């Protein structure tokens, strides 16, 4: 009982002091292993908390090794759909993403998404989270067509459950827009960046960096569609916002100004076609 109470206290402190949390959970897990055995559920739960604290403190290699060991132990005794095992796999896949080990993360997330769909249902928040991570990994592997299909479903489910302006929905809508850019789906991309710029300005404020970045990406999408005057007008708005927020000499402000110059030359005749 004391370990459980102390464990909850440590979890509340983890975000601001993950190194302390890692040390504390390591001690609690060792104590539980002595008193209850290395394969006891409490022991494995505390080891998972320790692994999460390692990840939060930036010790990703150690976290991955610890989670791999926990998964191996849980798989020896766990029933199908065991929540503790599924929790360990979720964190393990996140650590693989942190480490950039996308080839390993993709099949793990694919299997985990199928398991969550089967056990929790396709609309469960955990299932949607896993599909979002899987789509992101597919994009990292340049499998953009598959990534678009999966992320589009994620966005639809997030929007239906939480609304278009929820933080998680905005994140996934942004990821989908990036994927559309990679696929050269310029029309769909332009529409989505415009909607994202409106949503982020509404939620975060027009001067927030994320809202300004969405407007910049919308300006680029307009340029790629050949709508040069609209693109230039949007870049002028972005430049004004960046000048106010960052200063006239900031690299991001200069980049927006450079795009205005590029578009002006193209409106005069054949010119550059640089990338943002």
Secondary structure as a PSIPRED ss2 file (coil, helix, strand):
# PSIPRED VFORMAT (PSIPRED V4.0)

   1 X C   1.000  0.000  0.000
   2 X H   0.000  1.000  0.000
   3 X H   0.000  1.000  0.000
   4 X H   0.000  1.000  0.000
   5 X H   0.000  1.000  0.000
   6 X H   0.000  1.000  0.000
   7 X H   0.000  1.000  0.000
   8 X H   0.000  1.000  0.000
   9 X H   0.000  1.000  0.000
  10 X H   0.000  1.000  0.000
  11 X H   0.000  1.000  0.000
  12 X H   0.000  1.000  0.000
  13 X H   0.000  1.000  0.000
  14 X H   0.000  1.000  0.000
  15 X C   1.000  0.000  0.000
  16 X C   1.000  0.000  0.000
  17 X C   1.000  0.000  0.000
  18 X H   0.000  1.000  0.000
  19 X H   0.000  1.000  0.000
  20 X H   0.000  1.000  0.000
  21 X H   0.000  1.000  0.000
  22 X H   0.000  1.000  0.000
  23 X H   0.000  1.000  0.000
  24 X H   0.000  1.000  0.000
  25 X H   0.000  1.000  0.000
  26 X H   0.000  1.000  0.000
  27 X H   0.000  1.000  0.000
  28 X H   0.000  1.000  0.000
  29 X H   0.000  1.000  0.000
  30 X H   0.000  1.000  0.000
  31 X H   0.000  1.000  0.000
  32 X H   0.000  1.000  0.000
  33 X H   0.000  1.000  0.000
  34 X H   0.000  1.000  0.000
  35 X H   0.000  1.000  0.000
  36 X H   0.000  1.000  0.000
  37 X C   1.000  0.000  0.000
  38 X C   1.000  0.000  0.000
  39 X C   1.000  0.000  0.000
  40 X C   1.000  0.000  0.000
  41 X H   0.000  1.000  0.000
  42 X H   0.000  1.000  0.000
  43 X H   0.000  1.000  0.000
  44 X H   0.000  1.000  0.000
  45 X H   0.000  1.000  0.000
  46 X H   0.000  1.000  0.000
  47 X H   0.000  1.000  0.000
  48 X H   0.000  1.000  0.000
  49 X H   0.000  1.000  0.000
  50 X H   0.000  1.000  0.000
  51 X H   0.000  1.000  0.000
  52 X H   0.000  1.000  0.000
  53 X H   0.000  1.000  0.000
  54 X H   0.000  1.000  0.000
  55 X H   0.000  1.000  0.000
  56 X H   0.000  1.000  0.000
  57 X C   1.000  0.000  0.000
  58 X C   1.000  0.000  0.000
  59 X C   1.000  0.000  0.000
  60 X H   0.000  1.000  0.000
  61 X H   0.000  1.000  0.000
  62 X H   0.000  1.000  0.000
  63 X H   0.000  1.000  0.000
  64 X H   0.000  1.000  0.000
  65 X H   0.000  1.000  0.000
  66 X H   0.000  1.000  0.000
  67 X H   0.000  1.000  0.000
  68 X H   0.000  1.000  0.000
  69 X H   0.000  1.000  0.000
  70 X H   0.000  1.000  0.000
  71 X H   0.000  1.000  0.000
  72 X H   0.000  1.000  0.000
  73 X H   0.000  1.000  0.000
  74 X H   0.000  1.000  0.000
  75 X H   0.000  1.000  0.000
  76 X H   0.000  1.000  0.000
  77 X H   0.000  1.000  0.000
  78 X C   1.000  0.000  0.000
  79 X C   1.000  0.000  0.000
  80 X C   1.000  0.000  0.000
  81 X C   1.000  0.000  0.000
  82 X C   1.000  0.000  0.000
  83 X H   0.000  1.000  0.000
  84 X H   0.000  1.000  0.000
  85 X H   0.000  1.000  0.000
  86 X H   0.000  1.000  0.000
  87 X H   0.000  1.000  0.000
  88 X H   0.000  1.000  0.000
  89 X H   0.000  1.000  0.000
  90 X H   0.000  1.000  0.000
  91 X H   0.000  1.000  0.000
  92 X H   0.000  1.000  0.000
  93 X H   0.000  1.000  0.000
  94 X H   0.000  1.000  0.000
  95 X H   0.000  1.000  0.000
  96 X H   0.000  1.000  0.000
  97 X H   0.000  1.000  0.000
  98 X H   0.000  1.000  0.000
  99 X C   1.000  0.000  0.000
 100 X C   1.000  0.000  0.000
 101 X C   1.000  0.000  0.000
 102 X H   0.000  1.000  0.000
 103 X H   0.000  1.000  0.000
 104 X H   0.000  1.000  0.000
 105 X H   0.000  1.000  0.000
 106 X H   0.000  1.000  0.000
 107 X H   0.000  1.000  0.000
 108 X H   0.000  1.000  0.000
 109 X H   0.000  1.000  0.000
 110 X H   0.000  1.000  0.000
 111 X H   0.000  1.000  0.000
 112 X H   0.000  1.000  0.000
 113 X H   0.000  1.000  0.000
 114 X H   0.000  1.000  0.000
 115 X H   0.000  1.000  0.000
 116 X H   0.000  1.000  0.000
 117 X H   0.000  1.000  0.000
 118 X H   0.000  1.000  0.000
 119 X H   0.000  1.000  0.000
 120 X C   1.000  0.000  0.000
 121 X C   1.000  0.000  0.000
 122 X C   1.000  0.000  0.000
 123 X C   1.000  0.000  0.000
 124 X C   1.000  0.000  0.000
 125 X H   0.000  1.000  0.000
 126 X H   0.000  1.000  0.000
 127 X H   0.000  1.000  0.000
 128 X H   0.000  1.000  0.000
 129 X H   0.000  1.000  0.000
 130 X H   0.000  1.000  0.000
 131 X H   0.000  1.000  0.000
 132 X H   0.000  1.000  0.000
 133 X H   0.000  1.000  0.000
 134 X H   0.000  1.000  0.000
 135 X H   0.000  1.000  0.000
 136 X H   0.000  1.000  0.000
 137 X H   0.000  1.000  0.000
 138 X H   0.000  1.000  0.000
 139 X H   0.000  1.000  0.000
 140 X H   0.000  1.000  0.000
 141 X C   1.000  0.000  0.000
 142 X C   1.000  0.000  0.000
 143 X C   1.000  0.000  0.000
 144 X H   0.000  1.000  0.000
 145 X H   0.000  1.000  0.000
 146 X H   0.000  1.000  0.000
 147 X H   0.000  1.000  0.000
 148 X H   0.000  1.000  0.000
 149 X H   0.000  1.000  0.000
 150 X H   0.000  1.000  0.000
 151 X H   0.000  1.000  0.000
 152 X H   0.000  1.000  0.000
 153 X H   0.000  1.000  0.000
 154 X H   0.000  1.000  0.000
 155 X H   0.000  1.000  0.000
 156 X H   0.000  1.000  0.000
 157 X H   0.000  1.000  0.000
 158 X H   0.000  1.000  0.000
 159 X H   0.000  1.000  0.000
 160 X H   0.000  1.000  0.000
 161 X H   0.000  1.000  0.000
 162 X H   0.000  1.000  0.000
 163 X C   1.000  0.000  0.000
 164 X C   1.000  0.000  0.000
 165 X C   1.000  0.000  0.000
 166 X C   1.000  0.000  0.000
 167 X H   0.000  1.000  0.000
 168 X H   0.000  1.000  0.000
 169 X H   0.000  1.000  0.000
 170 X H   0.000  1.000  0.000
 171 X H   0.000  1.000  0.000
 172 X H   0.000  1.000  0.000
 173 X H   0.000  1.000  0.000
 174 X H   0.000  1.000  0.000
 175 X H   0.000  1.000  0.000
 176 X H   0.000  1.000  0.000
 177 X H   0.000  1.000  0.000
 178 X H   0.000  1.000  0.000
 179 X H   0.000  1.000  0.000
 180 X H   0.000  1.000  0.000
 181 X H   0.000  1.000  0.000
 182 X H   0.000  1.000  0.000
 183 X C   1.000  0.000  0.000
 184 X C   1.000  0.000  0.000
 185 X C   1.000  0.000  0.000
 186 X H   0.000  1.000  0.000
 187 X H   0.000  1.000  0.000
 188 X H   0.000  1.000  0.000
 189 X H   0.000  1.000  0.000
 190 X H   0.000  1.000  0.000
 191 X H   0.000  1.000  0.000
 192 X H   0.000  1.000  0.000
 193 X H   0.000  1.000  0.000
 194 X H   0.000  1.000  0.000
 195 X H   0.000  1.000  0.000
 196 X H   0.000  1.000  0.000
 197 X H   0.000  1.000  0.000
 198 X H   0.000  1.000  0.000
 199 X H   0.000  1.000  0.000
 200 X H   0.000  1.000  0.000
 201 X H   0.000  1.000  0.000
 202 X H   0.000  1.000  0.000
 203 X H   0.000  1.000  0.000
 204 X H   0.000  1.000  0.000
 205 X C   1.000  0.000  0.000
 206 X C   1.000  0.000  0.000
 207 X C   1.000  0.000  0.000
 208 X C   1.000  0.000  0.000
 209 X H   0.000  1.000  0.000
 210 X H   0.000  1.000  0.000
 211 X H   0.000  1.000  0.000
 212 X H   0.000  1.000  0.000
 213 X H   0.000  1.000  0.000
 214 X H   0.000  1.000  0.000
 215 X H   0.000  1.000  0.000
 216 X H   0.000  1.000  0.000
 217 X H   0.000  1.000  0.000
 218 X H   0.000  1.000  0.000
 219 X H   0.000  1.000  0.000
 220 X H   0.000  1.000  0.000
 221 X H   0.000  1.000  0.000
 222 X H   0.000  1.000  0.000
 223 X H   0.000  1.000  0.000
 224 X H   0.000  1.000  0.000
 225 X C   1.000  0.000  0.000
 226 X C   1.000  0.000  0.000
 227 X C   1.000  0.000  0.000
 228 X H   0.000  1.000  0.000
 229 X H   0.000  1.000  0.000
 230 X H   0.000  1.000  0.000
 231 X H   0.000  1.000  0.000
 232 X H   0.000  1.000  0.000
 233 X H   0.000  1.000  0.000
 234 X H   0.000  1.000  0.000
 235 X H   0.000  1.000  0.000
 236 X H   0.000  1.000  0.000
 237 X H   0.000  1.000  0.000
 238 X H   0.000  1.000  0.000
 239 X H   0.000  1.000  0.000
 240 X H   0.000  1.000  0.000
 241 X H   0.000  1.000  0.000
 242 X H   0.000  1.000  0.000
 243 X H   0.000  1.000  0.000
 244 X H   0.000  1.000  0.000
 245 X H   0.000  1.000  0.000
 246 X H   0.000  1.000  0.000
 247 X C   1.000  0.000  0.000
 248 X C   1.000  0.000  0.000
 249 X C   1.000  0.000  0.000
 250 X C   1.000  0.000  0.000
 251 X H   0.000  1.000  0.000
 252 X H   0.000  1.000  0.000
 253 X H   0.000  1.000  0.000
 254 X H   0.000  1.000  0.000
 255 X H   0.000  1.000  0.000
 256 X H   0.000  1.000  0.000
 257 X H   0.000  1.000  0.000
 258 X H   0.000  1.000  0.000
 259 X H   0.000  1.000  0.000
 260 X H   0.000  1.000  0.000
 261 X H   0.000  1.000  0.000
 262 X H   0.000  1.000  0.000
 263 X H   0.000  1.000  0.000
 264 X H   0.000  1.000  0.000
 265 X H   0.000  1.000  0.000
 266 X H   0.000  1.000  0.000
 267 X H   0.000  1.000  0.000
 268 X H   0.000  1.000  0.000
 269 X C   1.000  0.000  0.000
 270 X C   1.000  0.000  0.000
 271 X C   1.000  0.000  0.000
 272 X C   1.000  0.000  0.000
 273 X C   1.000  0.000  0.000
 274 X C   1.000  0.000  0.000
 275 X C   1.000  0.000  0.000
 276 X C   1.000  0.000  0.000
